[in-house]
Amino acid sequence: MQKEDIKEFFERTAVSRAKWKRRNSYYHRSLQKYFSLIIPEQSRVIEIGCGLGDLLNAVKPGYGVGIDFSPTVIGQAKKKYPDLQFYVEDAEELRISETFDYIILSDLAGCLWDIQTAFRNIRKICHPQTRVVISNFSFFWEPLMILGENLGLKLKQPRQNWLSTADLEALLSHEEFQLITTQRKILLPLNIPGVSWFCNNFLANLPLVNRLNLVNLIVARPLVPEPAEYSVSIIIPARNEFGNIENAIKRIPMFGSFQEIIFVEWHSSDQTLEEMLRIQQTYPEKEIRALRQTGKGKGNAVQEGFDIARGDILMILDADLTTPPEDMDKFYRALQQNKGEFINGCRLVYPLEKESMRSLNFLANKFF
């Protein structure tokens, strides 16, 4: 099938697409949920091959742009979501010159005539922090998808490119993108009360079983050739850690273009908060902030620190200082040099001092 035939197919079937989306609404709602977990609200988002714009609208962009090469589909999307921007565009001949925080390609790669050219064009609308989020059907499902089309359960598609994750990673790599994560989702794309929930929230996450899932969800980022210096926010949640607050300040090395330290006190029974405020006054040359948690639990304390952080990189340091603060610059350098998107330190690499970790804590760290 030639490229013009693909365009003609999508234009010819544009009017019936809303009906098919309703018939497969469970699958599309599931995709919207997974994309929304990846893309923060109020981001600058563009969806390539946006269709009716439902997925773009679901991620709640601050500025949202959808492109599709079907004029009829774009006309319907404009009426349905007037607050979003929609344009008739071809991913392989992309003319948009703006940059975006997130670029969505949902169920699109299999329909593109020239995938590598599309990735090359997408590279032009990236800034260094852009993330490309791709959903792609697993090739294991090809027979079932064809059967579903023959039974009238889904719209018949033109011949697909059944690409593996390795294929997509290679094409992305050629165009200066790096794969960050791959998730396998949706074991049962039909809504069977109770059964679908069990399959997609439990079975679909099990090793080996997840290889049978329908969707590969891929996140990639553009490679940045020259490491830059970044600003850093260090969040220190503390509960009953009066004796460690000043030590944390003394032991954290200087790194990054700007460094702020945010103490979050979470319901201590000692003078931890007062010590934070004293340290703030004692070290005026350092950017130190202290706040009392309004919610409950360590996770919430960390989140409240994140909410007021100003740095490009967010770091967490436990106030008990069992992880040496002196090692923090190693994590910063690894992030700065694009060695990872999220980097987690593990205390189990080196031998532990006797009784330094309770047995249950040890097991929890192993499972994590």
C-alpha positions in Angstrom: 0.0 0.0 0.0 1.4 3.4 -1.0 1.4 6.5 1.2 -1.5 8.1 -0.8 -3.5 5.0 -0.3 -3.0 5.3 3.5 -4.1 8.9 3.5 -7.2 8.1 1.4 -8.1 5.3 3.8 -8.0 7.5 6.9 -10.0 10.3 5.1 -12.6 7.8 3.8 -13.1 6.3 7.3 -13.0 9.6 9.2 -16.8 9.9 9.7 -17.1 6.4 11.2 -14.1 6.7 13.6 -16.2 8.2 16.5 -18.5 5.1 16.3 -15.5 2.7 16.4 -14.0 4.6 19.4 -17.2 4.2 21.3 -17.3 0.5 20.6 -13.8 0.1 21.9 -14.1 2.8 24.6 -12.6 0.6 27.4 -9.3 0.3 25.4 -9.1 4.1 24.7 -9.9 5.0 28.3 -7.2 2.7 29.5 -4.7 4.4 27.1 -5.8 7.8 28.4 -5.2 6.7 32.0 -1.6 5.5 31.2 -0.7 8.6 29.2 -2.1 10.8 32.0 0.2 9.1 34.5 3.2 10.0 32.4 2.4 13.5 31.3 1.9 16.2 34.0 -1.1 18.4 33.6 -0.6 21.9 32.1 2.4 20.7 30.0 3.0 21.8 26.4 1.8 18.8 24.4 1.6 17.9 20.8 -0.1 14.7 19.5 1.0 13.4 16.1 -1.9 11.6 14.5 -4.3 13.0 17.0 -7.5 11.7 15.4 -10.5 13.3 17.2 -8.3 14.7 19.9 -9.7 12.6 22.8 -6.3 11.5 24.1 -4.8 15.0 23.8 -7.6 16.4 25.8 -7.4 13.7 28.4 -3.8 14.6 29.4 -5.1 18.2 30.2 -2.4 20.2 28.5 -1.7 23.8 29.3 -1.1 24.3 25.6 -2.2 21.4 23.3 -1.7 20.9 19.6 -3.0 18.0 17.5 -2.0 17.2 14.0 -3.5 14.7 11.6 -3.4 14.3 7.8 -7.2 13.9 7.5 -9.0 17.2 7.0 -12.3 15.7 8.0 -10.9 14.3 11.3 -9.3 17.7 12.1 -12.6 19.5 11.4 -14.3 17.2 13.9 -11.6 17.6 16.5 -11.8 21.4 16.3 -15.5 21.3 17.0 -15.2 18.9 19.8 -12.3 20.6 21.6 -12.2 24.3 20.7 -9.7 25.1 23.4 -7.0 23.0 21.7 -5.2 23.8 18.5 -5.6 21.4 15.5 -3.8 21.4 12.1 -3.8 19.3 9.0 -0.2 18.2 8.9 1.8 15.1 7.9 4.4 13.8 10.4 6.7 13.0 7.5 6.5 16.6 6.2 6.2 18.4 9.5 6.2 22.2 9.3 5.5 23.2 12.9 8.4 25.2 14.4 7.4 25.3 18.1 8.9 23.1 20.8 6.9 21.0 23.2 7.4 19.3 26.6 5.7 16.1 25.5 5.1 14.5 22.0 2.5 11.8 21.8 2.5 9.1 19.1 -0.4 6.8 20.0 -1.0 3.7 17.8 0.7 5.7 14.9 4.0 4.1 14.2 2.4 1.1 12.6 0.6 3.3 10.1 3.5 5.5 9.0 5.0 5.1 5.6 8.4 6.4 6.7 8.9 6.1 10.4 12.5 7.3 10.5 11.6 10.5 8.6 8.8 11.1 11.1 11.2 10.7 14.0 13.7 13.0 12.3 11.0 15.7 12.0 9.9 15.2 15.6 13.5 15.9 16.7 13.1 19.5 15.4 10.2 20.3 17.8 12.1 19.0 20.9 13.9 21.0 23.6 16.4 19.3 25.8 13.8 18.2 28.3 11.2 17.0 25.8 9.8 13.5 26.2 8.3 11.4 23.4 5.6 9.0 24.5 4.7 6.2 22.1 2.1 3.5 22.3 2.5 0.6 19.9 0.8 -2.7 19.4 2.7 -5.8 20.3 3.3 -8.0 17.2 2.2 -11.0 19.3 -1.3 -9.6 18.8 -1.3 -9.4 15.0 -3.4 -12.6 14.5 -6.0 -11.5 17.1 -6.2 -8.0 15.6 -6.8 -9.4 12.2 -9.4 -11.8 13.6 -11.1 -8.9 15.4 -11.3 -7.0 12.1 -12.8 -10.0 10.3 -15.4 -10.4 13.0 -16.3 -6.7 12.9 -15.1 -6.0 16.4 -12.7 -3.3 15.2 -12.2 -1.1 12.1 -10.2 -2.7 9.4 -6.9 -1.0 9.0 -4.5 -0.8 6.1 -1.5 -3.1 6.3 0.4 -2.4 9.5 4.1 -2.2 10.3 4.3 -4.6 13.2 7.4 -3.2 14.9 9.0 -4.6 18.1 10.3 -2.4 20.8 13.8 -3.2 19.6 12.9 -1.9 16.1 11.5 1.3 17.5 14.5 1.8 19.8 16.9 1.3 16.8 15.0 3.9 14.7 14.9 6.4 17.6 18.6 5.9 18.2 19.3 6.7 14.6 17.6 10.1 15.0 19.4 11.0 18.3 16.8 9.8 20.8 17.4 7.6 23.8 14.9 5.1 25.2 14.1 5.8 28.9 11.4 3.2 29.8 9.2 0.6 28.2 6.1 -0.6 29.9 3.8 -3.4 28.7 0.1 -2.7 29.3 -3.4 -4.1 28.7 -3.7 -7.8 28.7 -7.5 -7.8 28.1 -8.7 -4.8 26.0 -12.4 -5.6 26.4 -14.5 -4.5 29.4 -15.6 -7.6 31.3 -16.6 -6.4 34.8 -14.1 -7.6 37.4 -12.2 -9.8 35.0 -10.7 -6.9 33.0 -9.6 -5.2 36.2 -7.9 -8.3 37.5 -6.2 -9.0 34.2 -5.0 -5.5 33.5 -4.1 -4.4 37.1 -2.6 -7.7 38.4 -1.8 -10.3 35.7 -0.6 -7.7 33.2 2.2 -6.7 35.6 3.6 -10.1 36.3 6.9 -11.1 34.7 6.6 -13.3 31.6 2.8 -12.8 31.5 3.4 -9.1 30.7 5.0 -10.1 27.4 1.5 -11.1 26.2 0.1 -7.6 26.7 -1.4 -5.7 23.8 0.4 -2.3 24.2 4.1 -1.3 24.5 4.3 2.1 26.1 7.6 3.7 25.3 9.1 7.0 26.7 12.2 8.4 24.9 14.2 11.7 25.2 16.4 13.6 22.8 20.1 13.2 23.4 21.7 16.4 24.6 25.3 16.5 23.2 26.9 18.9 25.8 26.3 18.4 29.5 24.9 21.6 31.1 25.0 22.7 34.8 21.6 22.4 36.4 20.0 23.9 39.5 19.3 21.5 42.3 16.6 21.2 45.1 17.5 18.9 47.9 14.4 17.8 49.9 15.1 16.6 53.5 12.0 15.2 55.2 12.7 14.9 58.9 10.9 13.5 61.9 12.6 13.5 65.3 16.0 14.2 63.8 17.0 17.2 65.9 20.6 16.0 66.1 21.1 15.6 62.4 19.9 18.8 60.9 23.1 20.8 61.2 25.2 17.8 60.1 23.2 17.6 56.9 24.0 21.2 56.1 27.7 20.8 56.9 28.1 17.5 54.9 26.2 18.3 51.7 28.9 19.2 49.0 28.4 22.1 46.6 27.4 21.1 43.1 25.1 22.5 40.4 24.6 26.1 39.2 22.3 26.8 42.1 21.5 24.7 45.2 18.6 25.0 47.7 17.9 22.8 50.7 14.3 22.3 51.7 13.7 20.8 55.2 10.2 19.4 55.7 9.3 18.6 59.3 6.7 15.9 59.7 5.1 15.9 63.1 8.2 15.5 65.3 7.9 15.2 69.1 11.3 16.9 69.6 12.7 20.3 68.6 13.4 19.3 65.0 11.4 22.2 63.5 13.0 24.8 65.8 16.5 23.4 64.9 15.6 23.8 61.1 14.7 27.5 61.7 17.9 28.0 63.7 20.1 26.5 61.0 18.3 28.7 58.4 19.5 31.8 60.4 23.0 30.4 61.1 23.9 29.7 57.5 22.6 32.8 55.6 25.0 32.1 52.7 23.1 28.9 51.9 19.6 28.8 50.4 17.7 27.0 53.1 14.0 26.7 53.5 12.0 25.0 56.3 8.4 24.1 56.5 6.0 22.1 58.6 4.1 19.3 56.7 0.4 20.0 56.4 -0.5 16.4 55.5 0.7 13.0 56.9 3.4 10.6 56.1 6.9 10.8 54.6 5.7 10.5 51.1 3.4 13.5 51.5 6.3 15.4 53.2 8.5 14.8 50.2 5.7 15.9 47.8 5.2 19.1 49.7 8.9 19.8 49.3 8.7 19.1 45.6 5.8 21.5 45.3 7.8 24.5 46.3 11.2 23.4 44.8 12.7 25.6 42.1 15.5 23.4 40.9 15.9 21.6 37.6 16.9 18.4 39.5 15.0 17.2 42.6 16.9 15.1 45.1 15.8 13.4 48.4 18.1 13.0 51.4 17.0 11.0 54.4 17.5 13.1 57.6 19.0 10.2 59.5 22.0 10.5 57.1 22.4 6.7 56.7 23.1 7.6 53.0 26.2 9.8 53.1 25.4 13.3 51.9 29.0 13.4 50.5 27.8 11.0 47.8 25.1 13.3 46.4 27.4 14.9 43.8 27.8 11.5 42.2 24.1 11.3 41.6 24.1 14.9 40.2 27.0 14.1 37.8 25.2 11.0 36.6 22.0 12.9 35.9 23.9 15.8 34.3 25.7 13.4 31.9 22.4 11.8 30.9 23.2 8.5 32.5 19.6 8.2 33.8 16.2 9.8 34.1 15.6 8.7 37.6 18.5 7.5 39.8 18.0 5.6 43.1 20.7 5.0 45.6 20.8 1.6 47.3 22.4 1.0 50.7 22.7 -2.8 50.0 25.6 -2.5 47.5 28.2 -2.4 50.3 28.2 -4.5 53.5 26.0 -3.1 56.2 27.2 -2.3 59.7 25.8 -4.7 62.3 22.2 -3.8 63.3 22.2 -0.8 61.0 19.0 -2.0 59.3 16.1 -4.0 60.8 15.2 -7.3 59.1 11.9 -6.0 57.8 13.6 -2.8 56.4 16.2 -5.0 54.8 13.5 -7.1 53.0 11.6 -4.0 52.0 14.7 -2.5 50.4 15.4 -5.7 48.6 11.9 -5.9 47.2 12.0 -2.2 46.2 
